[in-house]
Amino acid sequence: MSAESDKIDALLERYLTLLDSYTQLRNSLNAIQAGMYQHLARANFSAERGIRYYGQDYYDERMQATRKLSIVSEDGDAAASAVFAVKKNIPEPQSATIIKSEETEEDISSSGDDEPKKEETTTEKEKKSKSTDPLHWFGILTPLPLRQAQSNAIKAVEETIPQLASVSAEMASVELEVRRARKRRAKAEKEDEKKKLAELENGIGGLEVTSSGKGGVVV
């Protein structure tokens, strides 16, 4: 029973450490988001002519995610020890698939002439060389505050938010372990009480009562 109590104390100590880390990460995320919105407001204030504001009106409808989430779990238990991470992902342009199909058709229909194939290959390289940076949706020369806002957003998405999710998952795991340990301790305490009560009843039942001949009894 003392072993379970020691385990609970260790788990609670771990939980408090995680709670401190979680609080610091939340404060860091709040600061990053505040800075991001401030930079975005500055960029909108000094926006070039023709741009009402830097927002979804200028988004490329063919946009694809440039970050990919990965979840790694230890011991095969995703809920117990999940570690979240966000990594940069360079998606292949959608036009590349179309170009590859056209290139295959050119190869089948051509009679030894490699010129169409070279033309399509060059176009494919040009398409692939285009940057997937969302800042290019707003033109080539983007203002510095907009770049700073993007840097803050990237830091939040790649670092702070995955760390928060990982710490939160571990806190939930520790909470579960504490509840389980407390149940085991309570069960052990009940079994110990039952055992002591049974020993006491057995001890009383085994006593012999005899008369002393002087009006008393001898146990």
C-alpha positions in Angstrom: 0.0 0.0 0.0 2.9 2.4 0.7 4.2 1.5 -2.8 1.0 2.7 -4.3 1.1 5.9 -2.2 4.6 6.6 -3.4 3.6 6.0 -7.0 0.7 8.5 -6.6 3.0 11.1 -5.1 5.4 10.7 -8.0 2.6 11.0 -10.5 1.2 14.1 -8.9 4.7 15.6 -8.9 5.0 14.8 -12.6 1.6 16.4 -13.2 2.5 19.6 -11.5 5.7 19.8 -13.7 3.6 19.3 -16.8 1.1 21.9 -15.6 3.9 24.4 -15.3 5.1 23.6 -18.8 1.6 23.9 -20.1 1.1 27.3 -18.5 4.3 28.6 -19.9 3.5 27.3 -23.4 0.1 28.9 -23.3 1.6 32.3 -22.3 4.1 31.9 -25.2 1.4 31.1 -27.6 -0.7 34.1 -26.5 2.4 36.3 -27.0 3.1 34.9 -30.5 -0.5 35.3 -31.6 -0.6 38.9 -30.3 2.6 39.7 -32.2 1.2 38.0 -35.3 -2.0 40.1 -35.3 -0.1 43.3 -34.6 2.2 42.7 -37.7 -0.9 41.8 -39.8 -2.6 45.0 -38.7 0.5 47.0 -39.7 0.6 45.3 -43.1 -3.0 46.1 -43.7 -2.5 49.7 -42.7 0.3 50.1 -45.2 -1.2 47.9 -47.9 -0.5 48.8 -51.5 -3.0 50.3 -53.8 -5.5 47.7 -55.1 -5.2 45.6 -52.0 -8.1 46.2 -49.6 -6.5 44.0 -46.9 -4.4 40.9 -46.7 -6.9 38.1 -46.2 -8.9 35.3 -47.8 -10.0 37.4 -50.8 -6.6 36.9 -52.3 -6.2 33.2 -51.4 -5.3 30.8 -54.2 -8.2 28.4 -54.5 -5.7 25.6 -55.5 -3.9 26.0 -52.2 -2.5 22.9 -50.5 -1.2 22.4 -47.0 2.5 23.1 -46.6 2.7 21.6 -43.1 1.9 18.0 -42.1 0.9 16.7 -38.7 2.4 13.5 -37.4 1.4 11.7 -34.2 3.8 9.3 -32.7 2.7 7.0 -29.8 4.9 5.0 -27.5 4.1 1.4 -26.5 1.4 1.3 -29.1 -1.0 3.4 -27.0 -1.9 6.6 -28.8 -3.9 8.0 -25.9 -1.2 7.3 -23.2 1.8 8.9 -24.7 1.1 10.7 -27.9 3.7 13.1 -29.3 2.6 15.7 -31.8 4.9 17.2 -34.4 4.3 19.4 -37.5 6.7 19.2 -40.4 7.1 21.1 -43.5 5.5 19.4 -46.5 6.0 20.6 -50.1 3.0 19.4 -52.1 3.3 18.6 -55.7 1.4 21.1 -57.9 -1.9 19.8 -59.2 -0.9 20.8 -62.7 2.0 18.4 -62.6 -0.4 15.4 -62.7 -2.1 16.8 -65.8 1.2 17.4 -67.5 2.4 13.9 -66.8 -0.7 12.4 -68.3 -0.3 14.6 -71.4 3.4 13.6 -71.6 2.4 9.9 -71.6 0.0 10.4 -74.4 2.6 12.3 -76.4 5.0 9.4 -76.0 2.5 6.8 -77.2 1.3 8.8 -80.2 4.7 10.1 -81.3 6.8 8.2 -83.9 10.3 8.8 -82.6 10.1 12.6 -82.3 11.3 13.6 -78.9 10.6 17.4 -79.2 7.1 17.4 -77.7 8.4 15.3 -74.8 11.1 17.9 -74.1 8.6 20.7 -74.2 6.3 19.1 -71.7 9.2 18.2 -69.4 10.4 21.8 -69.4 6.9 23.0 -68.6 6.7 20.5 -65.8 9.9 21.8 -64.3 8.7 25.3 -64.5 5.5 24.4 -62.7 7.3 22.5 -60.0 9.8 25.4 -59.5 7.0 27.7 -58.5 7.1 28.5 -54.8 4.2 27.3 -52.7 4.8 30.1 -50.2 1.4 31.7 -49.5 3.0 35.2 -49.4 3.3 35.0 -53.2 -0.5 35.1 -53.4 -0.3 38.8 -52.5 2.4 39.6 -55.1 6.1 39.4 -55.3 7.0 42.4 -53.1 5.3 41.7 -49.8 5.7 44.1 -46.9 8.0 43.2 -44.0 5.1 43.2 -41.4 3.3 40.5 -43.4 6.5 38.4 -43.5 6.9 38.9 -39.7 3.2 37.8 -39.2 4.0 34.7 -41.3 7.1 33.9 -39.2 5.0 34.2 -36.0 2.3 31.9 -37.5 4.9 29.3 -38.5 6.5 29.3 -35.1 3.1 28.8 -33.5 2.1 26.0 -35.8 5.5 24.2 -36.0 6.7 24.6 -32.3 4.3 25.9 -29.7 1.0 24.2 -30.7 2.5 20.7 -31.1 4.2 21.1 -27.8 1.0 22.2 -26.1 -0.8 19.2 -27.6 1.9 16.8 -26.5 1.9 18.2 -22.9 -1.9 18.1 -22.8 -1.9 14.5 -23.9 0.6 13.5 -21.3 -1.3 15.4 -18.6 -4.4 13.4 -19.5 -2.4 10.2 -19.3 -1.0 11.1 -15.9 -4.5 11.9 -14.6 -5.7 8.5 -15.8 -2.7 6.8 -14.0 -3.5 8.7 -10.8 -7.1 7.6 -10.8 -6.1 4.0 -11.5 -3.5 4.1 -8.7 -6.0 5.5 -6.2 -8.5 2.8 -7.1 -5.8 0.1 -6.6 -4.9 1.7 -3.2 -8.5 1.9 -2.1 -9.0 -1.7 -3.1 -5.9 -2.8 -1.2 -7.0 -0.9 1.9 -10.4 -2.6 1.8 -8.8 -6.0 1.4 -6.4 -5.2 4.3 -9.4 -4.2 6.5 -11.2 -7.4 5.6 -8.1 -9.4 6.4 -7.7 -7.8 9.8 -11.3 -8.2 10.6 -11.2 -11.9 9.7 -8.1 -12.4 11.8 -9.8 -10.7 14.7 -13.0 -12.8 14.4 -10.9 -16.0 14.1 -9.0 -15.0 17.3 -12.2 -14.3 19.3 -13.8 -17.5 18.0 -10.8 -19.6 19.2 -10.9 -18.4 22.8 -12.0 -20.9 25.5 -14.3 -19.8 28.3 -14.1 -21.8 31.6 -15.5 -21.2 35.1 -13.0 -20.4 37.9 -15.3 -21.8 40.6 -15.5 -18.5 42.4 -18.2 -16.8 40.4 -15.8 -15.7 37.7 -14.7 -16.9 34.3 -11.4 -17.5 32.8 -10.8 -16.7 29.2 
